Structures are given as C-alpha cells and as structure tokens.
Amino acid sequence: MIGPNGVPIFAADLPPNDAVRWVVRRKALVVAAVRGGLITLEEACERYKLSVEEFQSWQRAVDKHGVPRPRITKMLEYRIAKKS
C-alpha cells in the first residue's frame, strides 16, 4: 500500500506502540495505513490508545492540510544552490 508521501509502506513502517510525540507525519502514516487496509481502525485505536473521535480528527486534519514536505535547512538550501 502507498503511504502519505507516495512511498509504499508496510506494517514495520508504522510508529511504535509507545510513540509519545505525534507529529503530523506519524499521524498521516497511521491514517494512510487504516485507509489502505494495512490495519483496521479498531487495531489502530487499540495499538495507539486512541478514541475513534481522536483518530477521526487526525483524518480530518490530514484531509484538510495534507502532509508537510520534509524541511530543509537554510544552510542545505545554500549548498544546493551553490552547486547549481
């Protein structure tokens, strides 16, 4: 199945059960896994100790805002521009 960034994802790619920090990319990965049938909604809620309402809020946020692209530091941008 394809993840939120267009790259195939597998069960091993999912966040750990004890994830503490829920950044947008991790939430989007779980949402994509449920939508793609990699895990069920019930499994996701049990695994990550979520309510259905909380998971649905993640879905709405991903649908509304998407997944941010990886950030690139100014120094790296400068190095890339300098090489061109």
C-alpha distances in whole Angstrom, upper triangle without the diagonal:
4,7,10,11,9,8,5,6,7,10,13,11,12,16,19,20,23,22,25,24,22,21,19,16,16,16,14,11,12,12,9,8,10,10,6,8,7,11,14,16,19,17,16,20,21,20,20,24,23,24,22,24,23,20,20,22,19,17,20,21,17,18,22,21,18,17,20,20,21,25,27,30,34,35,32,32,35,35,32,35,38,36,36
4,7,8,6,5,4,6,9,12,14,11,13,16,19,21,24,22,24,23,20,19,17,14,14,15,12,10,12,12,8,8,11,10,8,11,10,13,16,17,20,19,17,21,23,21,21,24,23,25,23,24,23,19,20,21,18,16,19,19,15,16,19,19,15,14,17,16,18,21,24,27,30,31,28,28,32,32,29,31,34,33,32
4,6,5,5,6,5,9,11,13,10,10,13,16,18,21,19,21,19,17,15,13,10,11,11,8,6,9,9,6,7,10,10,8,11,10,13,15,16,19,18,15,19,21,19,18,21,20,22,21,22,20,17,18,18,15,14,17,16,12,14,17,16,12,11,13,13,15,18,21,24,27,29,26,26,30,30,27,30,33,32,31
4,6,7,9,9,12,14,15,12,12,14,18,20,21,19,20,18,15,13,11,8,10,10,6,6,9,9,6,9,12,11,10,14,13,15,17,17,20,19,16,19,22,20,19,22,20,22,20,21,19,16,16,16,13,12,14,13,9,11,13,12,8,7,10,10,12,16,19,22,25,27,24,24,28,28,26,28,31,30,30
4,6,9,10,13,16,16,13,14,15,19,21,23,20,22,19,17,14,12,9,11,12,9,9,12,12,10,12,15,14,14,17,16,18,20,20,24,22,20,22,25,22,21,24,23,25,24,24,22,19,20,20,16,15,17,16,12,13,16,14,10,8,9,8,10,14,16,20,23,24,21,21,25,25,22,24,28,27,26
4,7,9,13,16,17,14,15,17,21,23,25,23,25,23,20,18,15,12,14,15,12,11,14,14,10,12,15,14,12,16,15,18,20,21,24,23,21,24,26,24,23,27,25,27,25,26,24,21,21,22,18,17,19,18,14,15,18,16,12,11,13,12,13,17,19,23,25,27,24,23,27,27,24,26,29,28,27
4,6,10,13,14,11,13,16,19,22,24,21,24,22,20,18,16,13,14,16,13,11,14,14,11,12,16,15,13,16,14,17,20,21,24,22,20,23,25,23,22,26,25,27,26,27,25,22,23,23,20,19,21,20,17,18,20,19,15,13,15,13,14,18,19,23,26,27,23,24,27,26,24,27,29,28,27
4,7,11,11,9,12,15,18,20,23,21,24,23,21,20,18,14,15,16,13,11,13,14,11,10,14,13,11,13,11,14,18,19,22,20,18,22,24,21,21,25,24,27,25,27,25,22,23,24,20,19,22,21,18,19,22,21,17,15,18,16,17,21,23,26,29,30,27,27,31,30,27,30,33,31,31
4,7,8,6,8,11,14,17,19,18,21,20,18,17,16,13,12,14,12,8,10,12,9,8,12,12,10,11,9,12,15,17,19,17,15,19,20,17,18,21,21,24,23,24,22,19,21,22,18,18,21,20,17,19,22,21,17,15,17,17,17,21,23,26,30,30,27,28,32,31,29,32,34,33,33
4,5,5,7,11,13,15,18,17,21,21,19,19,18,15,14,15,14,10,11,13,11,8,12,13,11,11,7,10,14,16,18,15,14,18,18,16,17,20,21,23,22,25,23,20,22,23,20,19,23,23,19,21,25,24,20,18,21,20,20,24,26,29,33,33,30,31,35,34,32,35,37,36,36
4,5,6,9,10,12,15,15,19,19,18,18,18,15,13,14,14,10,10,13,11,8,11,13,12,11,7,8,12,14,15,12,11,15,15,12,14,17,18,21,20,23,21,18,20,22,19,19,23,22,20,22,25,24,22,20,22,22,22,25,28,30,34,35,32,33,37,36,34,37,40,38,39
4,6,8,9,11,14,14,18,18,17,18,18,15,13,15,15,12,12,15,14,11,14,17,15,14,11,12,15,17,18,15,14,17,17,14,15,18,20,23,23,25,23,20,23,24,21,21,25,24,21,24,27,26,23,20,22,22,21,24,26,29,32,33,30,32,35,34,33,36,38,36,37
4,7,9,12,14,13,16,16,15,15,15,12,10,12,12,9,10,13,12,10,13,15,14,14,11,12,16,17,18,15,14,17,17,14,14,18,19,22,22,24,21,18,21,22,18,19,22,21,18,21,24,22,19,16,18,18,17,20,23,25,29,29,27,28,32,31,29,32,35,34,34
4,6,9,11,10,14,14,12,13,13,11,8,10,10,7,7,10,10,8,11,13,13,13,10,10,13,14,15,12,10,13,14,11,11,14,15,18,18,20,18,15,18,19,15,16,20,19,16,19,22,21,18,16,18,18,18,21,24,26,30,31,28,30,33,33,31,34,37,36,36
4,7,8,6,10,10,9,11,12,10,7,9,11,8,8,12,12,11,13,16,16,16,13,12,15,15,16,13,11,13,13,10,9,13,14,17,18,19,16,14,18,18,15,16,20,18,17,20,22,21,18,16,17,18,17,20,23,25,29,29,28,29,32,32,31,34,36,36,37
4,5,5,9,11,11,13,15,13,10,12,14,12,11,15,16,14,15,19,19,18,15,14,16,16,16,13,11,13,13,9,8,12,14,17,19,21,18,16,20,20,17,19,22,21,20,23,25,24,22,20,21,22,21,23,25,27,31,32,30,32,35,34,34,37,39,38,39
4,6,9,11,12,15,16,16,12,13,15,13,11,15,17,14,15,19,19,18,15,13,15,15,14,11,9,11,9,6,6,9,11,15,17,19,16,15,19,19,17,19,22,21,21,24,26,25,23,21,23,24,23,26,28,30,34,35,33,35,38,38,37,40,42,42,43
4,6,9,11,14,16,16,13,14,17,15,14,17,19,17,18,22,22,22,19,17,18,17,17,14,12,13,12,9,7,9,12,16,18,20,17,16,20,20,18,20,23,22,22,25,27,26,24,22,23,25,23,25,28,29,33,34,32,34,37,37,37,40,42,42,43
4,6,7,10,13,13,9,11,14,13,12,15,17,16,17,20,21,21,19,17,18,17,17,15,12,13,13,10,8,10,12,16,18,19,15,15,18,18,15,18,21,19,19,22,24,22,21,19,20,21,20,21,24,26,29,30,29,31,34,34,34,36,39,39,40
4,6,9,13,14,11,12,15,15,14,17,19,19,20,22,24,24,22,20,21,19,19,18,15,15,15,13,10,11,12,16,18,19,15,15,19,18,16,19,21,19,19,23,24,22,21,19,20,22,20,21,24,25,29,30,29,31,34,34,34,36,39,39,40
4,6,10,11,9,10,13,14,14,16,18,18,20,22,23,24,22,21,22,20,21,19,16,16,17,15,12,13,14,17,19,19,15,15,18,16,14,17,19,17,17,21,21,19,19,16,16,18,17,18,21,22,25,27,26,27,30,31,31,33,35,36,37
4,7,8,6,6,10,11,10,12,15,15,16,18,20,21,19,18,19,17,19,17,14,14,16,14,10,12,12,15,16,16,12,12,15,13,10,14,15,13,13,17,18,16,15,13,14,16,16,17,20,22,25,27,26,27,30,31,30,33,35,36,36
4,6,6,6,9,10,11,13,14,16,17,19,20,22,20,20,21,19,21,20,16,17,19,17,14,16,15,17,18,18,14,14,16,14,11,14,15,12,12,15,16,13,13,10,10,13,12,13,17,18,22,24,23,23,27,28,27,29,32,32,33
4,6,5,6,9,10,10,12,14,15,16,18,20,19,19,20,18,20,20,16,17,19,18,15,17,15,17,18,17,14,12,14,12,9,11,12,9,8,12,12,10,9,7,8,10,11,13,17,19,22,24,23,23,27,28,26,28,31,32,32
4,5,5,6,9,10,10,12,14,15,16,18,17,17,19,18,20,19,15,17,20,17,15,18,17,19,19,19,16,14,16,14,11,12,14,11,9,13,14,12,9,6,8,9,9,12,15,18,21,23,21,22,26,26,25,27,30,30,30
4,5,5,6,9,10,11,13,14,15,17,15,15,16,15,17,16,12,14,16,14,11,14,14,17,17,17,14,12,14,14,10,12,15,12,11,14,16,14,12,10,11,13,13,15,19,21,24,26,24,25,29,29,28,30,33,33,33
4,5,5,6,9,10,11,12,14,16,14,14,15,13,15,14,11,12,15,13,10,13,11,14,14,14,11,9,11,10,6,8,11,9,8,12,13,12,11,9,12,14,15,17,21,23,26,28,27,27,31,31,30,32,35,35,35
4,5,5,6,8,10,10,12,14,13,14,15,14,17,16,12,14,17,15,13,16,14,16,15,15,13,10,11,11,7,8,10,9,6,9,12,11,8,7,10,12,14,16,20,23,26,28,26,26,30,30,29,31,34,34,33
4,5,5,6,9,10,10,12,11,11,13,13,16,14,11,14,16,14,13,16,15,17,16,17,15,12,14,14,10,10,14,13,10,13,15,14,11,9,12,13,14,17,21,24,27,29,26,27,30,31,29,31,34,34,34
4,5,5,6,9,10,11,9,9,10,9,12,11,7,10,12,11,9,13,11,14,13,14,12,9,11,12,9,9,13,13,11,13,16,16,13,12,15,17,18,21,24,27,30,32,30,30,34,34,33,35,38,37,37
4,5,5,6,8,10,10,10,10,9,12,12,9,11,14,13,12,14,12,13,12,13,11,8,9,10,7,6,10,10,8,10,13,13,11,11,15,17,18,21,25,28,31,33,31,31,35,35,33,35,39,38,38
4,5,5,6,8,8,9,11,11,14,13,11,14,16,15,15,17,16,17,15,16,15,11,12,14,11,9,12,13,9,11,14,14,11,11,15,16,18,21,24,27,30,32,30,30,34,34,32,34,37,36,36
4,6,5,6,5,6,8,9,12,11,9,12,14,13,13,16,15,17,15,17,16,12,13,15,13,11,15,16,13,14,18,18,15,14,18,19,20,23,26,29,33,34,32,32,36,36,34,36,39,38,38
4,5,5,6,5,5,6,9,9,7,10,13,12,13,15,13,14,12,14,14,10,11,14,12,10,14,15,13,14,17,18,16,16,19,21,23,26,29,32,35,37,35,35,39,39,37,39,42,42,41
4,6,8,8,8,9,12,12,11,13,16,16,16,18,16,17,14,16,15,12,11,14,12,10,13,14,12,12,16,17,15,15,19,20,22,26,29,32,35,37,35,35,38,39,36,38,42,41,40
4,6,8,9,11,14,13,12,16,18,17,18,20,19,19,17,19,19,15,15,18,15,13,16,17,15,15,18,19,16,16,20,21,23,26,29,32,36,37,34,34,38,38,36,38,41,40,39
4,5,6,9,12,11,11,14,16,15,16,19,18,19,16,19,19,15,16,19,17,15,18,20,17,17,21,22,19,19,23,24,25,29,32,35,38,40,37,38,41,41,39,41,44,43,43
4,7,10,12,10,10,14,15,13,15,18,17,19,17,20,19,15,17,19,17,16,19,20,18,19,22,23,20,19,22,23,24,27,30,33,37,38,35,36,40,39,37,40,43,41,41
4,7,8,6,7,10,11,10,12,14,14,15,14,17,17,13,15,18,16,15,18,20,18,19,22,23,21,20,23,24,25,28,32,35,38,39,37,38,41,41,39,42,45,44,44
4,5,5,6,9,10,10,12,14,13,13,11,15,15,12,13,16,15,14,17,19,18,19,22,23,21,21,25,26,27,31,34,37,40,42,39,40,44,44,42,44,47,46,46
4,5,5,6,9,10,11,11,10,10,8,11,11,8,10,13,12,11,15,17,16,17,20,21,20,20,23,26,27,30,33,36,39,41,39,39,43,43,42,44,47,47,46
4,5,5,6,8,10,10,9,9,8,12,12,10,12,15,15,15,18,19,19,20,23,24,23,23,26,29,30,32,36,38,42,43,42,42,46,46,44,47,50,49,49
4,5,5,6,8,10,10,11,11,14,14,11,14,17,15,16,19,20,19,21,24,25,23,23,26,27,28,31,34,37,40,42,40,41,44,44,43,45,48,47,48
4,5,5,6,8,8,10,9,12,11,8,11,14,12,13,16,17,16,18,21,21,20,19,22,24,25,27,31,33,37,38,36,37,41,41,40,42,45,44,45
4,6,5,5,4,6,7,10,9,7,10,13,12,13,16,17,17,19,21,22,21,21,24,26,27,29,32,35,38,40,38,39,43,43,42,44,47,47,47
4,6,5,7,8,10,13,12,11,14,16,15,17,20,20,20,23,25,25,24,24,26,28,29,31,34,37,40,42,40,41,45,45,44,46,49,49,49
4,6,8,11,12,15,13,12,15,17,15,17,20,20,20,22,25,25,23,22,24,26,26,29,32,34,38,39,37,38,42,42,41,43,46,46,46
4,6,9,11,13,11,10,13,14,13,15,18,18,17,20,22,22,21,20,22,24,24,26,29,31,35,36,35,36,39,40,39,41,44,44,44
4,7,10,12,10,10,14,14,14,16,19,19,19,22,23,24,23,22,24,27,27,29,32,34,37,39,38,39,42,43,42,44,47,47,48
4,6,8,6,6,10,11,10,13,15,15,16,19,20,21,21,20,23,25,26,28,31,33,37,39,37,38,41,42,41,43,46,46,47
4,5,5,6,9,10,11,13,14,16,17,19,20,21,21,22,24,27,28,30,34,36,39,41,40,40,44,45,44,46,49,49,49
4,5,5,6,9,10,11,12,14,15,16,18,20,20,21,24,27,28,30,34,36,39,42,40,40,44,45,44,45,49,49,49
4,5,5,6,9,10,10,12,14,15,16,18,19,20,23,26,28,29,33,35,38,41,40,40,43,44,43,45,48,48,48
4,5,5,6,9,10,11,13,14,15,16,17,18,20,23,25,26,30,32,35,37,36,36,40,41,40,42,45,45,45
4,5,5,6,9,10,11,12,14,15,15,16,19,22,23,25,29,31,34,37,35,35,39,40,38,40,43,44,43
4,5,5,6,9,10,10,12,14,14,16,19,22,24,26,30,32,35,38,36,36,40,41,39,41,44,44,44
4,5,5,6,9,10,10,12,13,14,17,20,22,24,28,30,33,35,34,34,37,39,37,39,42,43,42
4,5,5,6,9,10,10,11,11,14,17,19,21,25,27,30,33,31,31,35,36,34,36,39,39,39
4,5,5,6,8,10,10,11,15,18,20,22,26,29,31,34,32,32,36,37,35,36,40,40,39
4,6,5,6,8,9,12,15,18,21,23,26,29,31,34,33,32,36,37,35,37,40,40,40
4,5,5,6,7,9,12,15,18,19,23,25,28,31,29,29,32,34,32,33,37,37,37
4,5,5,5,6,10,13,15,18,21,24,27,29,28,27,31,32,30,31,35,35,34
4,6,6,9,12,15,18,20,24,27,29,32,30,29,33,34,32,33,36,37,36
4,6,10,12,15,18,20,23,26,28,31,29,28,32,33,31,32,36,36,35
4,7,8,11,15,16,19,22,24,27,26,24,28,30,28,29,32,33,32
4,6,9,13,15,18,21,23,26,24,23,27,28,26,27,31,31,30
4,6,9,12,15,18,21,23,21,21,24,26,24,25,29,29,28
4,6,8,12,15,17,20,18,17,21,22,21,22,25,26,25
4,6,9,13,15,17,15,14,18,19,17,19,22,22,22
4,7,10,13,15,13,13,16,17,15,18,20,21,21
4,7,10,12,10,10,14,15,14,16,19,19,20
4,7,8,6,7,10,11,11,12,15,16,17
4,5,5,6,9,10,11,12,14,16,17
4,5,5,6,9,10,10,12,14,16
4,5,5,6,9,10,10,12,15
4,5,5,6,9,10,11,13
4,6,5,6,9,10,11
4,5,5,6,9,10
4,5,5,6,9
4,5,5,7
4,6,5
4,6
4
